[in-house]
Amino acid sequence: MTATSTSVTVRAPGKVNLQLSVGRLRDDGYHPLASVFHAVALVEEVTVAVGEPGSGIVVESVAGLQADEVPRDATNLAWRAAELVAASVGVAPDVRISIRKGVPVAGGMAGGSADGAAALLACHELWSGALDRADLAALALELGSDVPFSLLGGTALGLGRGEQLSPLLVRGTFAWVFATATAGLSTPAVYRTFDRLTAERVVPEPAADEAVVAALRAGDAAALGRALHNDLQEAALALRPTLADVLDAGRSAGALGAMVSGSGPTCAFLVADAAAGARVAGTLAGLEQVRSTHVATGPAPGARVIARRR
Protein backbone atom coordinates (compact mmCIF):
# COMPACT_ATOMS: atom_id res chain seq x y z
CA MET A 1 0.00 0.00 0.00
CA THR A 2 1.36 3.43 -0.97
CA ALA A 3 0.87 6.46 1.24
CA THR A 4 -1.45 9.04 -0.30
CA SER A 5 0.02 11.86 1.80
CA THR A 6 3.47 12.63 3.14
CA SER A 7 2.11 13.68 6.54
CA VAL A 8 -1.18 13.95 8.40
CA THR A 9 -1.90 16.02 11.52
CA VAL A 10 -4.76 15.09 13.84
CA ARG A 11 -6.11 16.95 16.87
CA ALA A 12 -7.72 15.02 19.76
CA PRO A 13 -9.15 16.29 23.05
CA GLY A 14 -8.52 15.63 26.70
CA LYS A 15 -11.47 14.70 28.89
CA VAL A 16 -13.04 14.97 32.29
CA ASN A 17 -15.28 12.30 33.85
CA LEU A 18 -18.48 14.01 34.98
CA GLN A 19 -19.46 10.73 36.59
CA LEU A 20 -17.12 7.87 37.40
CA SER A 21 -18.86 4.96 39.10
CA VAL A 22 -16.63 1.97 39.82
CA GLY A 23 -17.67 -1.61 40.58
CA ARG A 24 -15.78 -4.40 42.27
CA LEU A 25 -12.69 -5.86 40.66
CA ARG A 26 -13.61 -8.62 38.20
CA ASP A 27 -11.83 -11.90 37.62
CA ASP A 28 -10.34 -10.49 34.39
CA GLY A 29 -8.49 -7.82 36.37
CA TYR A 30 -10.73 -4.91 35.36
CA HIS A 31 -13.30 -2.89 37.29
CA PRO A 32 -16.71 -2.41 35.64
CA LEU A 33 -17.36 1.29 35.09
CA ALA A 34 -20.14 3.71 34.35
CA SER A 35 -18.50 6.90 33.19
CA VAL A 36 -19.86 10.06 31.62
CA PHE A 37 -16.96 11.24 29.48
CA HIS A 38 -16.86 14.92 28.53
CA ALA A 39 -14.25 16.08 26.00
CA VAL A 40 -12.72 19.49 26.69
CA ALA A 41 -10.84 21.96 24.54
CA LEU A 42 -7.40 21.11 25.87
CA VAL A 43 -5.98 19.23 22.91
CA GLU A 44 -3.12 17.10 21.67
CA GLU A 45 -1.86 17.47 18.09
CA VAL A 46 -0.08 14.51 16.53
CA THR A 47 1.63 14.64 13.13
CA VAL A 48 2.59 11.36 11.47
CA ALA A 49 4.93 11.66 8.47
CA VAL A 50 6.26 9.06 6.06
CA GLY A 51 9.73 7.91 7.07
CA GLU A 52 12.55 6.33 5.13
CA PRO A 53 12.00 2.66 4.20
CA GLY A 54 13.23 0.45 7.02
CA SER A 55 13.53 3.33 9.50
CA GLY A 56 10.73 2.05 11.73
CA ILE A 57 8.82 4.28 14.14
CA VAL A 58 10.54 7.39 15.48
CA VAL A 59 9.00 9.85 17.94
CA GLU A 60 11.14 12.70 16.73
CA SER A 61 9.70 15.60 18.72
CA VAL A 62 7.45 16.35 21.66
CA ALA A 63 6.59 19.99 22.39
CA GLY A 64 4.21 21.88 24.62
CA LEU A 65 2.89 21.15 28.09
CA GLN A 66 5.23 18.94 30.19
CA ALA A 67 6.89 17.68 27.00
CA ASP A 68 9.93 16.43 28.91
CA GLU A 69 7.73 13.91 30.77
CA VAL A 70 6.49 12.15 27.63
CA PRO A 71 8.24 8.88 26.61
CA ARG A 72 9.63 8.63 23.09
CA ASP A 73 9.86 4.86 22.91
CA ALA A 74 7.42 1.98 22.40
CA THR A 75 5.61 2.85 25.65
CA ASN A 76 4.23 5.97 23.96
CA LEU A 77 0.62 5.33 22.86
CA ALA A 78 1.16 7.15 19.56
CA TRP A 79 4.01 4.73 18.77
CA ARG A 80 1.83 1.75 19.69
CA ALA A 81 -1.02 3.11 17.58
CA ALA A 82 1.25 3.29 14.54
CA GLU A 83 2.24 -0.34 15.08
CA LEU A 84 -1.39 -1.46 15.31
CA VAL A 85 -2.56 0.37 12.20
CA ALA A 86 0.45 -0.78 10.18
CA ALA A 87 -0.23 -4.40 11.11
CA SER A 88 -3.92 -4.03 10.30
CA VAL A 89 -3.44 -2.56 6.81
CA GLY A 90 -0.32 -4.55 5.92
CA VAL A 91 2.40 -1.91 5.69
CA ALA A 92 5.78 -1.39 7.30
CA PRO A 93 5.52 1.11 10.17
CA ASP A 94 8.13 3.52 8.82
CA VAL A 95 6.90 6.83 10.24
CA ARG A 96 8.08 9.90 12.09
CA ILE A 97 5.78 11.12 14.86
CA SER A 98 5.63 14.64 16.30
CA ILE A 99 3.45 15.52 19.29
CA ARG A 100 2.33 18.94 20.53
CA LYS A 101 0.82 18.64 24.00
CA GLY A 102 -1.97 20.69 25.50
CA VAL A 103 -3.33 18.16 28.02
CA PRO A 104 -1.61 17.77 31.41
CA VAL A 105 0.57 14.67 31.74
CA ALA A 106 -0.46 11.97 34.26
CA GLY A 107 -3.38 14.08 35.40
CA GLY A 108 -6.41 11.87 34.85
CA MET A 109 -7.37 13.75 31.67
CA ALA A 110 -6.37 11.13 29.07
CA GLY A 111 -3.65 13.10 27.30
CA GLY A 112 -1.82 9.89 26.41
CA SER A 113 -5.08 8.37 25.19
CA ALA A 114 -5.64 11.43 23.01
CA ASP A 115 -2.18 10.88 21.50
CA GLY A 116 -3.08 7.27 20.78
CA ALA A 117 -6.40 8.20 19.16
CA ALA A 118 -4.81 10.96 17.10
CA ALA A 119 -2.05 8.64 15.86
CA LEU A 120 -4.58 5.93 14.98
CA LEU A 121 -6.54 8.31 12.78
CA ALA A 122 -3.41 9.94 11.33
CA CYS A 123 -1.86 6.61 10.34
CA HIS A 124 -5.13 5.40 8.88
CA GLU A 125 -5.38 8.55 6.77
CA LEU A 126 -1.69 8.42 5.86
CA TRP A 127 -1.94 4.88 4.52
CA SER A 128 -5.49 5.28 3.16
CA GLY A 129 -6.47 2.05 4.87
CA ALA A 130 -9.77 0.25 4.57
CA LEU A 131 -10.53 0.39 8.28
CA ASP A 132 -13.96 1.64 9.25
CA ARG A 133 -14.92 3.44 12.46
CA ALA A 134 -15.62 0.16 14.25
CA ASP A 135 -12.18 -1.16 13.26
CA LEU A 136 -10.51 1.97 14.61
CA ALA A 137 -12.53 1.75 17.84
CA ALA A 138 -11.40 -1.86 18.30
CA LEU A 139 -7.77 -0.86 17.83
CA ALA A 140 -8.33 2.05 20.21
CA LEU A 141 -9.50 -0.33 22.94
CA GLU A 142 -6.30 -2.35 22.51
CA LEU A 143 -4.41 0.81 23.44
CA GLY A 144 -6.48 1.60 26.53
CA SER A 145 -9.95 2.06 27.96
CA ASP A 146 -10.05 5.84 27.36
CA VAL A 147 -8.82 5.78 23.75
CA PRO A 148 -12.18 4.94 22.09
CA PHE A 149 -13.72 8.05 23.63
CA SER A 150 -10.80 10.19 22.44
CA LEU A 151 -11.78 9.15 18.92
CA LEU A 152 -15.46 9.95 19.50
CA GLY A 153 -15.33 13.14 21.55
CA GLY A 154 -18.35 15.15 22.65
CA THR A 155 -20.05 13.71 25.74
CA ALA A 156 -20.84 10.03 26.11
CA LEU A 157 -21.80 7.37 28.60
CA GLY A 158 -19.18 4.64 28.80
CA LEU A 159 -19.97 1.22 30.25
CA GLY A 160 -17.91 -1.96 30.64
CA ARG A 161 -14.31 -0.79 30.77
CA GLY A 162 -15.52 2.53 29.40
CA GLU A 163 -15.45 1.35 25.80
CA GLN A 164 -19.20 0.73 25.34
CA LEU A 165 -19.98 4.29 24.32
CA SER A 166 -23.36 5.97 23.87
CA PRO A 167 -23.35 9.68 22.91
CA LEU A 168 -25.35 11.93 25.24
CA LEU A 169 -27.38 15.00 24.35
CA VAL A 170 -25.82 18.20 25.68
CA ARG A 171 -27.35 21.66 25.48
CA GLY A 172 -24.83 24.48 25.16
CA THR A 173 -21.30 24.49 26.52
CA PHE A 174 -19.79 24.29 29.98
CA ALA A 175 -16.82 26.20 31.38
CA TRP A 176 -14.05 24.45 33.30
CA VAL A 177 -10.90 25.11 35.28
CA PHE A 178 -8.32 22.37 35.78
CA ALA A 179 -5.60 22.51 38.42
CA THR A 180 -2.68 20.14 37.96
CA ALA A 181 -0.64 18.86 40.88
CA THR A 182 3.06 19.18 41.54
CA ALA A 183 3.42 15.37 41.61
CA GLY A 184 1.55 12.56 39.87
CA LEU A 185 -0.54 9.69 41.19
CA SER A 186 -0.32 6.08 40.05
CA THR A 187 -3.62 4.93 38.53
CA PRO A 188 -3.08 1.30 39.64
CA ALA A 189 -2.34 2.55 43.16
CA VAL A 190 -5.56 4.58 43.19
CA TYR A 191 -7.58 1.53 42.14
CA ARG A 192 -5.86 -0.66 44.74
CA THR A 193 -6.71 1.92 47.39
CA PHE A 194 -10.32 2.00 46.16
CA ASP A 195 -10.46 -1.79 46.55
CA ARG A 196 -9.06 -1.56 50.08
CA LEU A 197 -11.42 1.23 51.16
CA THR A 198 -14.51 -0.52 49.80
CA ALA A 199 -13.62 -4.07 50.86
CA GLU A 200 -16.27 -4.12 53.61
CA ARG A 201 -18.85 -2.00 51.81
CA VAL A 202 -21.69 -2.74 49.44
CA VAL A 203 -20.47 -1.64 46.00
CA PRO A 204 -23.39 -1.27 43.58
CA GLU A 205 -23.17 -2.25 39.93
CA PRO A 206 -22.20 0.91 38.03
CA ALA A 207 -24.99 2.62 36.10
CA ALA A 208 -25.67 5.99 34.51
CA ASP A 209 -26.50 8.78 36.95
CA GLU A 210 -29.78 10.32 35.81
CA ALA A 211 -29.01 13.61 37.57
CA VAL A 212 -25.87 14.06 35.46
CA VAL A 213 -27.68 13.09 32.25
CA ALA A 214 -30.61 15.42 32.97
CA ALA A 215 -28.34 18.38 33.79
CA LEU A 216 -26.44 17.91 30.52
CA ARG A 217 -29.67 17.68 28.54
CA ALA A 218 -30.95 20.88 30.15
CA GLY A 219 -27.65 22.74 29.87
CA ASP A 220 -27.93 23.47 33.60
CA ALA A 221 -24.44 24.15 34.93
CA ALA A 222 -25.56 24.58 38.55
CA ALA A 223 -27.37 21.23 38.52
CA LEU A 224 -24.39 19.56 36.86
CA GLY A 225 -22.07 20.99 39.48
CA ARG A 226 -24.20 19.40 42.21
CA ALA A 227 -24.30 16.06 40.39
CA LEU A 228 -20.58 15.63 39.63
CA HIS A 229 -19.09 12.61 41.35
CA ASN A 230 -16.11 10.29 41.17
CA ASP A 231 -15.88 7.00 43.08
CA LEU A 232 -12.08 7.17 42.89
CA GLN A 233 -11.90 10.54 44.63
CA GLU A 234 -11.83 9.07 48.14
CA ALA A 235 -8.90 6.86 47.16
CA ALA A 236 -7.05 9.73 45.49
CA LEU A 237 -7.52 11.88 48.61
CA ALA A 238 -6.32 9.04 50.83
CA LEU A 239 -3.09 8.91 48.83
CA ARG A 240 -2.79 12.71 48.45
CA PRO A 241 -4.71 14.45 51.28
CA THR A 242 -3.65 17.94 50.16
CA LEU A 243 -5.94 17.61 47.13
CA ALA A 244 -8.83 18.30 49.53
CA ASP A 245 -7.40 21.78 50.12
CA VAL A 246 -7.37 22.41 46.38
CA LEU A 247 -11.00 21.32 46.01
CA ASP A 248 -12.06 23.50 48.96
CA ALA A 249 -10.21 26.52 47.57
CA GLY A 250 -11.95 26.19 44.21
CA ARG A 251 -15.37 25.91 45.80
CA SER A 252 -14.67 28.93 48.02
CA ALA A 253 -13.65 30.91 44.93
CA GLY A 254 -17.04 30.27 43.34
CA ALA A 255 -16.87 26.96 41.48
CA LEU A 256 -20.27 25.34 40.92
CA GLY A 257 -18.75 21.90 41.38
CA ALA A 258 -15.36 20.40 42.15
CA MET A 259 -13.86 16.93 42.01
CA VAL A 260 -10.69 14.98 41.34
CA SER A 261 -10.49 14.21 37.61
CA GLY A 262 -10.42 10.46 36.95
CA SER A 263 -7.72 8.82 39.05
CA GLY A 264 -6.15 12.24 39.68
CA PRO A 265 -4.27 14.17 40.72
CA THR A 266 -5.68 16.94 38.51
CA CYS A 267 -8.72 18.64 40.07
CA ALA A 268 -11.63 19.78 37.89
CA PHE A 269 -13.87 22.75 38.63
CA LEU A 270 -17.11 23.54 36.82
CA VAL A 271 -17.69 27.30 36.68
CA ALA A 272 -20.52 29.53 35.50
CA ASP A 273 -18.63 31.35 32.75
CA ALA A 274 -15.23 32.62 31.59
CA ALA A 275 -15.13 35.40 34.19
CA ALA A 276 -15.78 32.94 37.01
CA GLY A 277 -13.15 30.66 35.50
CA ALA A 278 -10.56 33.43 35.62
CA ARG A 279 -11.32 34.06 39.30
CA VAL A 280 -11.12 30.39 40.25
CA ALA A 281 -7.95 29.84 38.23
CA GLY A 282 -6.33 32.88 39.85
CA THR A 283 -7.10 31.59 43.33
CA LEU A 284 -5.84 28.08 42.59
CA ALA A 285 -2.65 29.32 40.95
CA GLY A 286 -1.55 30.70 44.32
CA LEU A 287 -1.61 27.32 46.06
CA GLU A 288 1.74 25.62 46.62
CA GLN A 289 0.37 22.18 45.73
CA VAL A 290 -0.87 23.40 42.32
CA ARG A 291 1.54 23.18 39.41
CA SER A 292 -0.57 24.95 36.79
CA THR A 293 -4.14 25.94 35.96
CA HIS A 294 -5.98 25.62 32.66
CA VAL A 295 -9.28 27.13 31.54
CA ALA A 296 -11.31 25.26 28.91
CA THR A 297 -14.80 24.62 27.61
CA GLY A 298 -16.65 21.44 26.72
CA PRO A 299 -17.88 19.45 25.00
CA ALA A 300 -15.18 19.37 22.33
CA PRO A 301 -15.04 17.28 19.15
CA GLY A 302 -13.17 13.99 18.98
CA ALA A 303 -10.09 13.17 16.92
CA ARG A 304 -10.12 14.91 13.54
CA VAL A 305 -7.71 15.67 10.74
CA ILE A 306 -6.61 19.31 10.72
CA ALA A 307 -3.80 19.21 8.12
CA ARG A 308 -2.56 16.98 5.35
CA ARG A 309 0.53 17.34 3.17
CA ARG A 310 0.76 15.54 -0.17
N, C-alpha and C positions, 0 to 999 in steps of 0.2 A: 504494500500500500504506500502510495506517495503522498507526502504532506501537501495540502492545498494552500497552506500559509507558511510563512517563515516564523511567525510568532503570533500568539494569542494572549490577550490580557483579560482576566476575569476578576470581577469584584464580588465579594461575598461578605455577608454581615456577621457581626457578633450577635449574641442573644442574651436575654434574661429569662429566667423561669418565673412566670407570674404565680404559678402553682407548681410545687414539686412534692408529690405524695409518694412515699416509699414503702413498699411491702417488705415482708421478711425475705431473707436470703433464700434463694431456691437451690435445688440440688445441682443445677448447671453453673452455679457460681455467680449468678446475676440476681439483682433485686428487681421485682416487678415495679413499674413506675406508672404514675399518671402525672403528666407534665404539660402545662400550658406554656409552650415556647413562644417567645415574642422577639422577633428580630429587630435590632436597633441600628441606627445609622452611625455606628462605629464599624469601619470596614477594613478588610484585608484585600489587597490587590496582588494577584499572582500572575506573572508573565511566564509562559512556557515557550521557548524558542528551539528551533531545530538545531541539534548539535552535529558535530562531525561524526561520520560513520564509525562505530566502535567506541565512541567516547563515553557511552553510558550516561547515567544521570549525574548532573552536577548542580548543586545549589550554589550558584555563583555570587549571589548577593542577597542580603537581608537588610532592609532599611526601616526607619521609623521607630515606633514605640517599643522600647526594650529589645531592640534588635540583637543586642549582644547575648541575650538569653535564649535565642532560638537555635536549635541544633541544625547543622548543615549536612547531616549524614542520613542513613537509612531510617533513623528514628523520626525524621521529619515527615509529617503526614502528606505534604505535597510530593515528596520523593516517593512515598509508598503508593500514592494515587497514580503517579506516572507509571510505576511498575504494573499496577493492576490494569490500567487501561491498555497499556502496550500488550500485555498477555491476552487480553480479551479480544483485541482487534488484529493480533498477529503481526506486530512490528517490533523492531528493536527499540528499546527505550533510550535512544540517544537524544537527550534534551538538556537544555540549560534552563534552570528555574531561578527567577528573581521574585522576591517577596517584599512588599511594602506593608508594614504593619500599622494598624490603627486600633486594634483590640488589645487590651491588657493581657500580658502573658501570665499563665497559671492563675487566672483570676475567676474561674467559674463562668466565663463568658464565651467559651468555645472559639477562641481565636485560632487554635490549632485545627479545630474541625472546619472552620471557615477556609483555612489554607488547603485542607484536603479536598473540600468540595470545589473550590475554585480551580485547583489543579486537575481534578477529574474532568470538569467541563472544558477547561482549556485544552487538555490533551485530546479529548474526544473531538473538539473542533479542529485542532491542529491536524489530526490524522483522518478527519472526515469519516469517522467510524460509523458503523451501522447500529450502534447501541441506542435503544430508546430510553425514555425517562425511567421506566421500571428497571432496566439494566443498570443505569447509573445509580439509582437508589440502592440496588442490591450491592454494588461495589462500594457505595458510601457506607453501608452498614458494616462491611468488612473492615473499614477504617476505624469506625467507632460509632457509638450510639447517637451522638449529636450531629454527625455528618449529614445524614439524610435531611434533617431540618435546615442545615446550612444551604443545601441545594434549593429547598422549597421557599424558605423565607416567609414573610408575613407573620401571622399568628396561627398556631395550630395546637391541637391536643395530640399528645404523643402517649401511646400506651405500649405495653410490653416492656422492651428496653428503651422505649422512646421512639422506636422506628415506625410504629403503626400510626401514621400521621393522618389527621383529619383537619383541614383548614377551618378556622373559626371566623365568623363575621365580626368585624370591628368597625365601629363608627368613629371617624375622625382619627386624630393622632394623640399620642401621649408624650409628655415631656419627662425626661429622666436625668438624674445625676448619678454617676458611678464614682465611688471612692476606692482606689486600689490600696493594698496594704504594703508595708515595707518588707514583708517576708511572705512567702507562699505557704499554702497548705497542701498536704498530700491527699488527693481524692480517695485512694484506698484507705488511708488512715481515718478520714472522715466517715466513710462507710463502716469501718470496723468499730468506730466509736458509737455510731448510730446503733449497730447491732448490740453492743454492750449495754447502752442506755435503755434499749427497748426489750431486753431479754426477758424481763418479768412482766411486760405490759401486753395488752391486747393490741395487735397491730392490724388494722383493717385492710382489706384488699383495696389497693388504690383505685380511685375513680375520679371522674371529672368533678370539679367543684362548681356547682351551679351559680354560686354568687360571683365567681370570677367570670364565668361565661356570660352572665346577664349584664355585668358591668361593662364588659367589652362591647356587647351588642348595643348597649345604650350610649356608649361613649362617655360614661360617667366616671371621671377620674377619682372623685372622692370615694365612691363606692368601691372602685378597684383598689384604692389604697387601703381600705379597711379589709378587703378580701385577700390580699397578698399573703401567701404563706409558703413555707419551705420546711419540710420535715427534717432536712439535714442541718438546719440552723442551730438547733440545740447542740449537736455534735461539734459543729464548727466553733461555737462559743466555748464549749468545754475545752477544746484544744487551743483556742486563742481568745481568752476572756476579754481582752481589750477591744475586741470588735463590738461588744455591747456599748462601749462608750461612743464609738463612731455612730452606731444606730441611734442612740439617744441624742447625740448632737444634731444629727440630721432632722430628727423629729422636732427638736426644740427650735430649729431654724425655719420650720414651716413645711417640711415634707408631708405629703398626704399619706404616705406609706413608706416603710423601710424594712429591708430584710437583707440577709446574706444572699448573694447571688450564687445559685447552684451549690457546689461544695465549698465555695469561698476561695480566698478570703475577701474578694471584692464585695463591697456593700452597695446595694441598689436603692435609690430613693425616687419615688414617684412624686412629681411636683405639678403644680397647677399650670405653670406656663414658663416661658423663657426667663422672665424677670425673677420668678421664685427660684428657678434653677440656678441663676447667678448668685442669689443670696445663699442658698444651701451650699453650693460649691465653694463659695468664699469662706463660709464657716468651717467646712470640712478641711479645706486646704491648710488651715492653721493648726490642725491636730498632728502631734508628733508621730502617731501610728499610721498616718495617711501618706502614701507615697505620691499620689497624683489624683486629680479629679477630672472627670470628663462629662460634658453635657451632650445629650443626644435625644433624638425623638424616635418613636416607633409607632406602628410597625414599618419595617424596611423590606425592600424586595430581596429575594434569594439570589443565589449565584447567577451572574449574567455577564455576557461578553461585553466589554466596553471598548476594545481596540483589537484590530487584526491587521497584520502586515503580510503582504503577499510578495 
